[in-house]
């Protein structure tokens, strides 16, 4: 029972600290987790977007290459956000990638 109480108090303190510290670390943590987990979806998005903008052949060639590249970039940026989430973001900080999430609009 003491362990449960201690863990609960530590969790409340940590959440209170993070909330007082800034909301941006939690947003950065969530964005990092989402981009790390969904980076591979660029393999779907980029061929689709390229096909829409150009044609099917471009989508199946250039789009797939863009998907591989953007998938690696999105996953890497996600890992970066996960690792650095406790570090306060400078004033006026903008996410590294636009759009922030893989299916949050087109580039």
DSSP file (Angstrom, degrees, kcal/mol; ACC not computed):
  #  RESIDUE AA STRUCTURE BP1 BP2  ACC     N-H-->O    O-->H-N    N-H-->O    O-->H-N    TCO  KAPPA ALPHA  PHI   PSI    X-CA   Y-CA   Z-CA
    1    1 A X     >        0   0    0      0, 0.0     4,-2.1     0, 0.0     5,-0.2   0.000 360.0 360.0 360.0 -38.0    0.0    0.0    0.0
    2    2 A X  H  >  +     0   0    0      1,-0.2     4,-2.7     2,-0.2     5,-0.2   0.875 360.0  53.1 -66.4 -36.9    2.9    2.4    0.8
    3    3 A X  H  > S+     0   0    0      2,-0.2     4,-2.9     1,-0.2     5,-0.2   0.920 108.8  49.0 -64.7 -42.6    4.4    1.7   -2.6
    4    4 A X  H  > S+     0   0    0      2,-0.2     4,-2.5     1,-0.2    -2,-0.2   0.918 113.1  47.5 -61.9 -44.3    1.2    2.5   -4.4
    5    5 A X  H  X S+     0   0    0     -4,-2.1     4,-2.6     2,-0.2    -2,-0.2   0.915 113.1  48.4 -63.9 -43.5    0.9    5.7   -2.4
    6    6 A X  H  X S+     0   0    0     -4,-2.7     4,-2.6     2,-0.2    -2,-0.2   0.929 112.6  47.4 -63.2 -46.4    4.5    6.6   -3.1
    7    7 A X  H  X S+     0   0    0     -4,-2.9     4,-2.5     1,-0.2    -2,-0.2   0.904 112.7  50.3 -62.6 -41.0    4.2    5.9   -6.9
    8    8 A X  H  X S+     0   0    0     -4,-2.5     4,-2.6    -5,-0.2    -2,-0.2   0.925 111.6  47.4 -63.3 -45.0    0.9    8.0   -7.0
    9    9 A X  H  X S+     0   0    0     -4,-2.6     4,-2.6     2,-0.2    -2,-0.2   0.908 112.7  48.8 -63.5 -42.2    2.5   10.9   -5.2
   10   10 A X  H  X S+     0   0    0     -4,-2.6     4,-2.9     2,-0.2    -1,-0.2   0.916 112.1  49.1 -63.6 -42.7    5.6   10.8   -7.5
   11   11 A X  H  X S+     0   0    0     -4,-2.5     4,-2.8     2,-0.2     5,-0.2   0.920 112.1  48.0 -63.3 -43.7    3.3   10.7  -10.6
   12   12 A X  H  X S+     0   0    0     -4,-2.6     4,-2.5     2,-0.2    -2,-0.2   0.924 113.7  47.6 -63.0 -43.9    1.2   13.6   -9.4
   13   13 A X  H  X S+     0   0    0     -4,-2.6     4,-2.8     2,-0.2    -2,-0.2   0.931 113.1  48.1 -61.7 -45.8    4.4   15.6   -8.6
   14   14 A X  H  X S+     0   0    0     -4,-2.9     4,-2.7     2,-0.2    -2,-0.2   0.924 113.5  46.3 -62.9 -45.1    5.9   14.8  -12.0
   15   15 A X  H  X S+     0   0    0     -4,-2.8     4,-2.5     2,-0.2    -1,-0.2   0.899 113.9  49.0 -64.9 -39.7    2.7   15.7  -13.9
   16   16 A X  H  X S+     0   0    0     -4,-2.5     4,-2.5    -5,-0.2     5,-0.2   0.900 112.0  49.1 -64.4 -40.4    2.4   18.9  -11.9
   17   17 A X  H  X S+     0   0    0     -4,-2.8     4,-2.6     2,-0.2    -2,-0.2   0.930 112.9  46.3 -63.7 -46.3    6.0   19.7  -12.6
   18   18 A X  H  X S+     0   0    0     -4,-2.7     4,-2.2     2,-0.2     7,-0.2   0.902 113.7  49.1 -64.7 -40.7    5.7   19.1  -16.3
   19   19 A X  H  < S+     0   0    0     -4,-2.5    -1,-0.2     1,-0.2    -2,-0.2   0.903 115.7  42.7 -66.0 -40.6    2.5   21.1  -16.5
   20   20 A X  H  < S+     0   0    0     -4,-2.5    -2,-0.2    -5,-0.2    -1,-0.2   0.855 110.2  58.2 -71.8 -33.5    4.0   24.0  -14.6
   21   21 A X  H  < S-     0   0    0     -4,-2.6     2,-0.2     1,-0.3    -2,-0.2   0.938 127.7 -65.0 -61.7 -50.1    7.2   23.7  -16.6
   22   22 A X     <  -     0   0    0     -4,-2.2     4,-0.4    -5,-0.1     3,-0.3  -0.790  28.0-120.6 169.2 155.2    5.3   24.1  -19.9
   23   23 A X  S >> S+     0   0    0     -2,-0.2     4,-1.8     1,-0.2     3,-0.7   0.752 100.5  78.2 -80.2 -23.1    2.7   22.4  -22.0
   24   24 A X  H 3> S+     0   0    0      1,-0.2     4,-3.1     2,-0.2     5,-0.2   0.812  84.1  59.9 -60.7 -33.1    5.1   22.2  -24.9
   25   25 A X  H 3> S+     0   0    0     -3,-0.3     4,-2.4    -7,-0.2    -1,-0.2   0.904 107.6  46.8 -61.6 -36.7    7.1   19.2  -23.5
   26   26 A X  H <> S+     0   0    0     -3,-0.7     4,-2.5    -4,-0.4    -2,-0.2   0.910 114.0  47.1 -69.9 -40.9    4.0   17.1  -23.5
   27   27 A X  H  X S+     0   0    0     -4,-1.8     4,-2.8     2,-0.2     5,-0.2   0.924 113.1  49.4 -63.7 -43.3    3.1   18.2  -27.0
   28   28 A X  H  X S+     0   0    0     -4,-3.1     4,-2.4     2,-0.2    -2,-0.2   0.890 110.7  50.3 -63.2 -40.0    6.6   17.5  -28.1
   29   29 A X  H  X S+     0   0    0     -4,-2.4     4,-2.4    -5,-0.2    -2,-0.2   0.927 112.8  46.0 -63.5 -45.5    6.5   14.0  -26.5
   30   30 A X  H  X S+     0   0    0     -4,-2.5     4,-2.6     2,-0.2    -2,-0.2   0.913 113.5  48.3 -63.9 -43.7    3.2   13.2  -28.2
   31   31 A X  H  X S+     0   0    0     -4,-2.8     4,-2.7     2,-0.2     5,-0.2   0.899 112.1  50.5 -63.8 -40.2    4.4   14.5  -31.6
   32   32 A X  H  X S+     0   0    0     -4,-2.4     4,-2.2    -5,-0.2    -2,-0.2   0.918 112.1  46.1 -63.5 -44.0    7.6   12.5  -31.2
   33   33 A X  H  X S+     0   0    0     -4,-2.4     4,-2.2     2,-0.2    -2,-0.2   0.923 114.5  48.1 -64.5 -44.0    5.8    9.3  -30.4
   34   34 A X  H  X S+     0   0    0     -4,-2.6     4,-2.0     1,-0.2    -2,-0.2   0.925 114.8  44.4 -63.8 -45.0    3.3    9.8  -33.2
   35   35 A X  H  X S+     0   0    0     -4,-2.7     4,-0.9     2,-0.2    -1,-0.2   0.847 112.5  51.7 -72.1 -32.8    6.0   10.5  -35.8
   36   36 A X  H  < S+     0   0    0     -4,-2.2     3,-0.3    -5,-0.2     4,-0.2   0.920 116.6  40.6 -65.9 -42.3    8.3    7.7  -34.7
   37   37 A X  H  < S+     0   0    0     -4,-2.2     3,-0.2    -5,-0.2    -2,-0.2   0.790 123.1  38.4 -76.6 -28.1    5.4    5.2  -34.9
   38   38 A X  H >< S+     0   0    0     -4,-2.0     3,-1.8    -5,-0.2     4,-0.3   0.329  78.6 105.2-110.1   8.4    3.9    6.6  -38.2
   39   39 A X  G >< S+     0   0    0     -4,-0.9     3,-1.7    -3,-0.3     4,-0.2   0.852  75.9  62.7 -56.2 -34.8    7.0    7.5  -40.2
   40   40 A X  G >  S+     0   0    0      1,-0.3     3,-1.9    -3,-0.2    -1,-0.3   0.724  85.2  75.8 -64.7 -20.6    6.5    4.4  -42.4
   41   41 A X  G X> S+     0   0    0     -3,-1.8     4,-2.5     1,-0.3     3,-1.5   0.662  75.4  77.6 -67.9 -13.7    3.1    5.8  -43.5
   42   42 A X  H <> S+     0   0    0     -3,-1.7     4,-2.3    -4,-0.3     5,-0.4   0.787  82.2  67.8 -61.9 -25.6    5.1    8.2  -45.8
   43   43 A X  H <4 S+     0   0    0     -3,-1.9    -1,-0.3    -4,-0.2     4,-0.2   0.701 109.7  35.1 -66.5 -18.5    5.5    5.2  -48.0
   44   44 A X  H <> S+     0   0    0     -3,-1.5     4,-1.5    -4,-0.2    -2,-0.2   0.811 119.1  48.7 -96.4 -45.3    1.7    5.5  -48.6
   45   45 A X  H  X S+     0   0    0     -4,-2.5     4,-3.1     1,-0.2     5,-0.2   0.931 107.5  51.2 -65.7 -49.2    1.4    9.2  -48.6
   46   46 A X  H  X S+     0   0    0     -4,-2.3     4,-2.7     1,-0.2     5,-0.3   0.910 110.4  46.7 -64.4 -45.2    4.2   10.3  -50.9
   47   47 A X  H  > S+     0   0    0     -5,-0.4     4,-2.5    16,-0.3    -1,-0.2   0.916 115.4  48.8 -61.1 -38.6    3.2    8.0  -53.8
   48   48 A X  H  X S+     0   0    0     -4,-1.5     4,-2.5     2,-0.2    -2,-0.2   0.952 113.7  44.8 -63.3 -49.8   -0.4    9.1  -53.5
   49   49 A X  H  X S+     0   0    0     -4,-3.1     4,-2.2     1,-0.2    -2,-0.2   0.893 115.0  48.6 -62.4 -40.3    0.5   12.8  -53.4
   50   50 A X  H  X S+     0   0    0     -4,-2.7     4,-3.1    -5,-0.2     5,-0.4   0.900 111.2  49.8 -68.2 -40.5    2.9   12.4  -56.3
   51   51 A X  H  < S+     0   0    0     -4,-2.5    -2,-0.2    -5,-0.3    -1,-0.2   0.917 111.8  49.2 -62.2 -42.9    0.4   10.5  -58.4
   52   52 A X  H  < S+     0   0    0     -4,-2.5    -2,-0.2    -5,-0.2    -1,-0.2   0.899 118.9  38.1 -62.3 -41.9   -2.2   13.2  -57.7
   53   53 A X  H  < S+     0   0    0     -4,-2.2    -2,-0.2    -5,-0.2    -1,-0.2   0.838 137.9   4.8 -80.4 -34.3    0.2   16.0  -58.6
   54   54 A X  S  < S-     0   0    0     -4,-3.1     2,-0.3     1,-0.2    -3,-0.2   0.643 105.3 -70.4-113.4 -92.6    1.9   14.3  -61.6
   55   55 A X     >  -     0   0    0     -5,-0.4     4,-2.2     1,-0.1    -1,-0.2  -0.950  45.0 -85.2-163.8 176.2    0.8   10.9  -62.9
   56   56 A X  H  > S+     0   0    0     -2,-0.3     4,-2.4     1,-0.2     5,-0.2   0.891 122.3  52.8 -62.8 -42.2    0.8    7.2  -61.9
   57   57 A X  H  > S+     0   0    0      1,-0.2     4,-1.0     2,-0.2     5,-0.3   0.917 111.0  47.2 -61.3 -43.2    4.3    6.5  -63.3
   58   58 A X  H  >>S+     0   0    0      1,-0.2     5,-2.6     2,-0.2     4,-0.6   0.901 111.5  52.2 -64.1 -40.1    5.8    9.3  -61.2
   59   59 A X  H  <5S+     0   0    0     -4,-2.2     5,-0.5     1,-0.2    -2,-0.2   0.885 110.4  47.4 -62.6 -39.0    3.9    8.1  -58.2
   60   60 A X  H  <5S+     0   0    0     -4,-2.4    -1,-0.2     3,-0.2    -2,-0.2   0.633 128.3  22.9 -80.2 -13.4    5.2    4.6  -58.6
   61   61 A X  H  X5S+     0   0    0     -4,-1.0     4,-1.9    -3,-0.4    -3,-0.2   0.717 134.2  25.2-112.1 -73.7    8.8    5.8  -59.0
   62   62 A X  H  X5S+     0   0    0     -4,-0.6     4,-2.9    -5,-0.3     5,-0.2   0.894 121.9  56.0 -62.8 -41.1    9.5    9.2  -57.6
   63   63 A X  H  ><S+     0   0    0     -5,-2.6     4,-2.3     1,-0.2   -16,-0.3   0.886 107.2  48.2 -60.7 -40.7    6.7    8.9  -55.1
   64   64 A X  H  > S+     0   0    0     -5,-0.5     4,-2.3    -6,-0.3    -1,-0.2   0.908 112.5  48.8 -67.3 -40.9    8.1    5.7  -53.6
   65   65 A X  H  X S+     0   0    0     -4,-1.9     4,-2.4     2,-0.2    -2,-0.2   0.915 112.4  48.4 -64.2 -42.5   11.6    7.2  -53.4
   66   66 A X  H  X S+     0   0    0     -4,-2.9     4,-3.2     1,-0.2     5,-0.3   0.888 109.8  54.0 -62.4 -38.3   10.2   10.3  -51.7
   67   67 A X  H  X S+     0   0    0     -4,-2.3     4,-2.2    -5,-0.2    -2,-0.2   0.902 108.6  47.5 -62.8 -42.5    8.2    8.0  -49.4
   68   68 A X  H  X S+     0   0    0     -4,-2.3     4,-2.0     2,-0.2    -2,-0.2   0.948 116.2  44.6 -63.3 -48.0   11.4    6.2  -48.3
   69   69 A X  H  X S+     0   0    0     -4,-2.4     4,-2.3     1,-0.2    -2,-0.2   0.939 116.4  44.1 -62.3 -48.8   13.2    9.4  -47.7
   70   70 A X  H  X S+     0   0    0     -4,-3.2     4,-3.2     1,-0.2     5,-0.2   0.831 110.2  57.1 -68.4 -31.3   10.4   11.2  -45.9
   71   71 A X  H  X S+     0   0    0     -4,-2.2     4,-2.2    -5,-0.3    -1,-0.2   0.921 109.8  44.5 -63.1 -43.2    9.7    8.1  -43.8
   72   72 A X  H  X S+     0   0    0     -4,-2.0     4,-2.4     2,-0.2    -2,-0.2   0.912 115.9  47.5 -66.1 -42.3   13.3    8.1  -42.6
   73   73 A X  H  X S+     0   0    0     -4,-2.3     4,-2.8     2,-0.2     5,-0.2   0.946 113.0  47.3 -64.2 -48.5   13.2   11.8  -42.0
   74   74 A X  H  X S+     0   0    0     -4,-3.2     4,-2.2     1,-0.2    -2,-0.2   0.905 113.9  47.6 -62.2 -42.0    9.9   11.7  -40.1
   75   75 A X  H  X S+     0   0    0     -4,-2.2     4,-2.3    -5,-0.2    -1,-0.2   0.917 113.0  49.1 -64.8 -42.8   11.0    8.8  -38.0
   76   76 A X  H  X S+     0   0    0     -4,-2.4     4,-2.3     2,-0.2    -2,-0.2   0.909 111.7  47.7 -62.8 -43.5   14.3   10.5  -37.2
   77   77 A X  H  X S+     0   0    0     -4,-2.8     4,-2.6     2,-0.2    -1,-0.2   0.872 110.5  53.8 -66.0 -36.1   12.6   13.7  -36.2
   78   78 A X  H  X S+     0   0    0     -4,-2.2     4,-2.3    -5,-0.2    -2,-0.2   0.917 109.0  47.5 -62.4 -43.3   10.2   11.7  -34.1
   79   79 A X  H  X S+     0   0    0     -4,-2.3     4,-2.5     2,-0.2    -2,-0.2   0.904 110.9  52.4 -63.9 -41.0   13.1   10.1  -32.3
   80   80 A X  H  X S+     0   0    0     -4,-2.3     4,-2.4     1,-0.2    -2,-0.2   0.930 110.0  47.9 -59.7 -46.7   14.7   13.5  -31.8
   81   81 A X  H  X S+     0   0    0     -4,-2.6     4,-0.7     1,-0.2    -1,-0.2   0.892 111.8  50.8 -62.2 -39.5   11.5   14.9  -30.3
   82   82 A X  H  < S+     0   0    0     -4,-2.3     3,-0.4     1,-0.2     4,-0.2   0.916 114.0  43.4 -63.5 -43.0   11.2   11.9  -28.0
   83   83 A X  H  < S+     0   0    0     -4,-2.5     3,-0.3     1,-0.2    -2,-0.2   0.868 122.1  37.4 -72.0 -36.5   14.8   12.3  -26.7
   84   84 A X  H >< S+     0   0    0     -4,-2.4     3,-1.5    -5,-0.2    -1,-0.2   0.316  79.8 110.6-101.1   8.8   14.7   16.1  -26.3
   85   85 A X  T 3< S+     0   0    0     -4,-0.7    -1,-0.2    -3,-0.4   -57,-0.2   0.818  75.4  55.7 -57.8 -32.1   11.1   16.5  -25.0
   86   86 A X  T 3  S+     0   0    0     -3,-0.3     2,-0.4    -4,-0.2    -1,-0.3   0.745  87.9  91.5 -73.1 -18.2   12.2   17.5  -21.5
   87   87 A X  S <  S-     0   0    0     -3,-1.5    -3,-0.0     1,-0.1     2,-0.0  -0.612  89.9-112.2 -77.0 127.0   14.4   20.4  -22.9
   88   88 A X        -     0   0    0     -2,-0.4     2,-0.2     1,-0.1    -1,-0.1  -0.306  27.3-122.7 -62.9 139.4   12.4   23.6  -23.0
   89   89 A X        -     0   0    0     -4,-0.1     3,-0.1     1,-0.1    -1,-0.1  -0.589  30.4-109.5 -78.6 141.5   11.6   24.8  -26.5
   90   90 A X    >   -     0   0    0     -2,-0.2     3,-1.6     1,-0.1    -1,-0.1  -0.273  47.4 -79.7 -66.7 159.7   12.8   28.4  -27.2
   91   91 A X  T 3  S+     0   0    0      1,-0.3    -1,-0.1     2,-0.0     0, 0.0  -0.355 120.4  20.9 -60.5 135.2   10.2   31.1  -27.6
   92   92 A X  T 3  S+     0   0    0      1,-0.2    -1,-0.3    -3,-0.1    -2,-0.1   0.658  86.8 170.7  79.5  16.0    8.6   31.0  -31.0
   93   93 A X    <   -     0   0    0     -3,-1.6     2,-0.4    -4,-0.1    -1,-0.2  -0.362  14.3-164.5 -63.1 135.1    9.6   27.4  -31.6
   94   94 A X        -     0   0    0     -2,-0.1    -1,-0.0     1,-0.0     0, 0.0  -0.922  31.3 -94.7-116.6 146.4    8.1   25.7  -34.7
   95   95 A X        -     0   0    0     -2,-0.4    -1,-0.0     1,-0.1     5,-0.0  -0.248  31.4-124.5 -56.9 149.1    8.0   22.0  -35.3
   96   96 A X  S    S+     0   0    0    -19,-0.1     2,-0.3     4,-0.1    -1,-0.1   0.903  92.8  47.6 -64.4 -43.1   10.9   20.7  -37.5
   97   97 A X  S    S-     0   0    0      3,-0.1     2,-0.4   -23,-0.1    -2,-0.1  -0.784  83.3-124.1-103.8 144.2    8.6   19.1  -40.1
   98   98 A X  S    S+     0   0    0     -2,-0.3     2,-0.2     1,-0.1     7,-0.1  -0.998  99.8  37.5-124.7 126.5    5.6   20.6  -41.8
   99   99 A X  S    S-     0   0    0     -2,-0.4    -1,-0.1     5,-0.2     6,-0.1   0.594  88.7-143.2 -69.7 159.3    3.0   19.2  -41.6
  100  100 A X  S    S+     0   0    0      4,-0.2     2,-0.3    -2,-0.2    -3,-0.1   0.858  83.4  35.9 -61.3 -37.5    3.6   18.1  -38.0
  101  101 A X  S >  S-     0   0    0      3,-0.1     3,-1.8     1,-0.1    -2,-0.1  -0.834  91.7-108.8-120.6 157.0    2.0   14.7  -38.5
  102  102 A X  T 3  S+     0   0    0     -2,-0.3    -1,-0.1     1,-0.3   -67,-0.0   0.842 116.7  29.1 -57.1 -40.7    2.0   12.4  -41.6
  103  103 A X  T 3  S+     0   0    0      1,-0.1     2,-0.6     3,-0.0    -1,-0.3  -0.100  85.6 112.8-113.1  36.5   -1.6   12.9  -42.5
  104  104 A X  S <  S-     0   0    0     -3,-1.8    -5,-0.2     1,-0.3    -4,-0.2  -0.456  94.5 -60.1-100.7  56.7   -2.0   16.5  -41.2
  105  105 A X  S    S-     0   0    0     -2,-0.6    -1,-0.3    -6,-0.1     2,-0.2  -0.232  75.2 -59.7  91.4 175.4   -2.5   18.1  -44.6
  106  106 A X              0   0    0     -3,-0.1    -7,-0.0     1,-0.1    -3,-0.0  -0.540 360.0 360.0 -94.0 161.2   -0.1   18.2  -47.6
  107  107 A X              0   0    0     -2,-0.2    -1,-0.1    -8,-0.1    -9,-0.0   0.472 360.0 360.0 -75.7 360.0    3.3   19.7  -47.7
